[in-house]
Amino acid sequence: MADHNHFHSLVSLADCKTILGIDDREDAFAEFLLVSSSYAIEEYCMRRLLHKRVKEWHTNYTDLTISLKEYPVREIFVVETRNNKTATATPEYYKLMPETGSLENIPFLLRISPSVLFCKKMVYTCATQDAALRVTPTHRKYNNETIFIKYIAGYKTSEMPPSLKDACIELVAWKYARHKGKKLGVTPNNKTEVSLENKMPEHVKELLEPYRRKTI
């Protein structure tokens, strides 16, 4: 199923409306609830969950093993060291664990071959994993140089894990019920505010617990 949302949401608007019985007259409010709930979930999980492009610069790594900040990793576009000279390398000079495209809910490790230590700069750019092999080594060793990585990580809305989808729907339903019951944030003069309270029910937190950021 293709993703039809044009806004930041873990669940499609159509699925949300069908599950919660929201009619077309409340599309704008349902979209607002989905976006605010999705951002609240990502903040609670301390990671970005939706499919997106990521750019990272790493300087502190051990034995050329780098823990990528976002996961699951769907595709790697560029891995390079920042130097004045260039030597190009291919995927055989690094290994992603788990493999690219895996939906495992664990941080991904990028392990770079020790042979890269003798390159002034390495660059890998490709659209698929079946790139042509090219390497141009030099003879100067470098230590902990900045490594730039560009990749795609996260879940598409259409493939969202059931627990994340349920958590988003539950949070939307909770906010929607509070709106209908006029249980929004209240000012000192008892006038209802437009914004929703920044809270999350305990049963939603339980659903999200497996997806909170892990570190290696």
C-alpha positions as CSV (number, residue, x, y, z in Angstrom):
1,M,0.0,0.0,0.0
2,A,1.4,3.4,-0.9
3,D,1.7,6.2,1.6
4,H,-1.0,8.9,0.9
5,N,-0.3,11.3,3.8
6,H,1.3,14.6,2.8
7,F,1.9,15.4,6.5
8,H,4.0,14.0,9.4
9,S,1.9,11.0,10.7
10,L,2.6,7.4,11.8
11,V,-1.0,6.5,10.6
12,S,-2.8,7.4,7.4
13,L,-5.7,9.8,7.7
14,A,-8.0,7.2,6.0
15,D,-7.1,4.5,8.5
16,C,-7.5,6.9,11.4
17,K,-11.0,8.0,10.3
18,T,-12.1,4.4,9.6
19,I,-10.9,3.1,13.0
20,L,-12.3,6.0,15.1
21,G,-15.4,6.7,13.0
22,I,-14.5,10.3,12.2
23,D,-16.4,11.8,9.3
24,D,-15.1,14.0,6.5
25,R,-16.2,17.2,8.2
26,E,-13.4,16.8,10.8
27,D,-10.6,16.0,8.4
28,A,-8.6,19.1,9.4
29,F,-8.9,18.4,13.1
30,A,-8.1,14.7,12.6
31,E,-5.0,15.7,10.6
32,F,-3.9,18.0,13.4
33,L,-4.4,15.2,16.0
34,L,-2.4,12.8,13.9
35,V,0.5,15.2,13.4
36,S,0.6,16.3,17.1
37,S,0.4,12.7,18.2
38,S,3.1,11.5,15.9
39,Y,5.5,14.2,17.1
40,A,4.6,13.4,20.7
41,I,5.4,9.7,20.1
42,E,8.7,10.5,18.5
43,E,9.7,12.8,21.3
44,Y,8.8,10.2,23.9
45,C,10.7,7.5,22.0
46,M,13.7,9.9,21.5
47,R,14.0,9.0,17.8
48,R,12.5,9.8,14.4
49,L,10.3,6.9,13.4
50,L,9.1,8.0,10.0
51,H,10.9,7.3,6.7
52,K,13.4,10.1,6.0
53,R,16.8,11.1,4.7
54,V,19.5,11.4,7.4
55,K,22.9,13.1,7.4
56,E,25.4,12.4,10.1
57,W,29.0,13.4,11.0
58,H,31.0,11.1,13.3
59,T,34.3,11.9,14.9
60,N,34.2,9.6,18.0
61,Y,34.2,6.0,17.0
62,T,36.1,2.9,18.1
63,D,37.8,0.4,15.7
64,L,36.0,2.1,12.8
65,T,32.6,0.9,14.2
66,I,29.9,3.5,14.1
67,S,26.4,3.3,15.6
68,L,24.0,5.2,13.3
69,K,21.6,7.5,15.2
70,E,18.4,6.5,13.3
71,Y,17.0,3.1,12.6
72,P,16.0,0.9,10.9
73,V,18.4,1.8,8.1
74,R,16.8,1.3,4.6
75,E,19.5,2.5,2.3
76,I,23.0,4.0,2.4
77,F,23.8,6.7,-0.1
78,V,27.2,8.1,0.9
79,V,30.0,7.2,3.3
80,E,33.0,9.5,3.2
81,T,35.9,10.8,5.2
82,R,36.5,14.6,5.1
83,N,40.0,15.1,3.6
84,N,41.5,17.0,0.7
85,K,42.5,13.9,-1.3
86,T,40.1,11.3,-2.5
87,A,40.0,7.5,-2.8
88,T,36.8,5.7,-3.7
89,A,35.6,2.5,-2.0
90,T,32.6,0.2,-2.4
91,P,30.3,-1.7,0.0
92,E,32.9,-4.5,0.4
93,Y,34.9,-2.0,2.5
94,Y,32.2,-1.7,5.1
95,K,29.4,-3.8,6.5
96,L,26.0,-2.7,7.9
97,M,24.6,-4.8,10.7
98,P,21.7,-5.7,10.4
99,E,21.7,-5.6,6.6
100,T,20.3,-2.7,4.6
101,G,16.5,-2.9,4.3
102,S,16.0,-4.9,7.5
103,L,13.1,-3.6,9.7
104,E,14.7,-4.8,12.9
105,N,14.0,-2.4,15.8
106,I,17.6,-2.1,17.0
107,P,20.4,0.4,16.3
108,F,22.4,-0.3,13.1
109,L,26.2,-0.6,13.2
110,L,28.4,0.5,10.3
111,R,31.7,-1.4,10.4
112,I,34.4,0.0,8.1
113,S,37.3,-2.2,6.9
114,P,40.7,-1.5,8.5
115,S,42.1,-1.0,5.0
116,V,40.3,2.3,5.0
117,L,42.8,3.6,7.5
118,F,45.3,3.9,4.7
119,C,43.1,6.1,2.5
120,K,43.2,9.9,2.7
121,K,39.6,9.9,1.8
122,M,37.0,7.3,0.8
123,V,33.7,7.9,-0.9
124,Y,30.9,5.4,-1.7
125,T,27.9,6.6,-3.7
126,C,25.3,4.3,-5.2
127,A,21.6,3.8,-5.8
128,T,21.6,0.0,-5.1
129,Q,23.8,-2.4,-3.2
130,D,25.2,-3.8,-6.5
131,A,27.6,-1.0,-7.3
132,A,30.8,-1.5,-9.3
133,L,34.0,-2.0,-7.3
134,R,36.6,0.8,-7.3
135,V,39.3,1.6,-4.7
136,T,42.2,4.0,-4.9
137,P,44.4,3.6,-1.8
138,T,47.1,6.0,-0.7
139,H,49.8,5.5,1.9
140,R,49.0,7.9,4.8
141,K,47.3,6.6,7.9
142,Y,44.6,8.7,9.6
143,N,43.2,8.5,13.0
144,N,39.6,9.3,13.9
145,E,38.9,11.6,11.0
146,T,35.3,12.9,10.5
147,I,33.2,10.4,8.7
148,F,30.1,11.7,6.8
149,I,27.2,9.3,6.2
150,K,24.0,9.9,4.3
151,Y,21.2,7.3,4.4
152,I,17.5,6.7,4.7
153,A,16.0,5.4,7.9
154,G,12.6,4.8,9.5
155,Y,9.3,3.3,8.6
156,K,6.9,4.2,5.9
157,T,3.4,4.9,7.0
158,S,2.1,1.9,5.1
159,E,4.5,-0.5,6.9
160,M,4.3,0.9,10.4
161,P,4.7,-1.8,13.1
162,P,1.3,-2.6,14.7
163,S,2.4,-1.4,18.2
164,L,3.4,2.0,16.8
165,K,0.2,2.3,14.8
166,D,-1.9,1.3,17.8
167,A,-0.1,3.8,20.0
168,C,-0.8,6.6,17.5
169,I,-4.5,5.7,17.1
170,E,-4.9,5.4,20.9
171,L,-3.3,8.8,21.5
172,V,-5.4,10.4,18.8
173,A,-8.5,8.8,20.3
174,W,-7.6,10.1,23.8
175,K,-7.0,13.6,22.5
176,Y,-10.2,13.5,20.4
177,A,-12.3,12.4,23.5
178,R,-10.7,15.1,25.6
179,H,-11.7,17.6,22.9
180,K,-15.3,16.4,22.8
181,G,-15.4,16.5,26.6
182,K,-13.9,19.9,26.6
183,K,-11.0,18.6,28.7
184,L,-8.3,20.7,27.1
185,G,-5.8,22.9,28.8
186,V,-7.6,25.5,30.9
187,T,-6.6,29.1,31.6
188,P,-6.9,30.7,35.0
189,N,-10.1,32.4,33.9
190,N,-11.6,29.0,32.9
191,K,-11.6,29.7,29.2
192,T,-10.8,26.6,27.0
193,E,-7.5,26.9,25.1
194,V,-7.1,25.8,21.5
195,S,-3.9,23.8,22.1
196,L,-4.0,20.3,23.6
197,E,-2.2,19.3,26.8
198,N,1.2,17.8,26.3
199,K,0.4,14.5,28.1
200,M,0.4,10.8,27.2
201,P,-1.7,8.0,28.7
202,E,0.1,5.2,30.5
203,H,-1.3,2.5,28.1
204,V,0.2,4.4,25.2
205,K,3.6,4.5,26.9
206,E,3.4,0.8,27.4
207,L,2.9,0.2,23.6
208,L,5.8,2.5,22.9
209,E,8.3,1.1,25.4
210,P,9.9,-1.3,22.9
211,Y,10.5,1.6,20.5
212,R,12.2,4.0,22.8
213,R,15.8,4.8,21.7
214,K,18.3,2.1,22.4
215,T,22.1,2.6,22.5
216,I,25.0,0.2,21.8
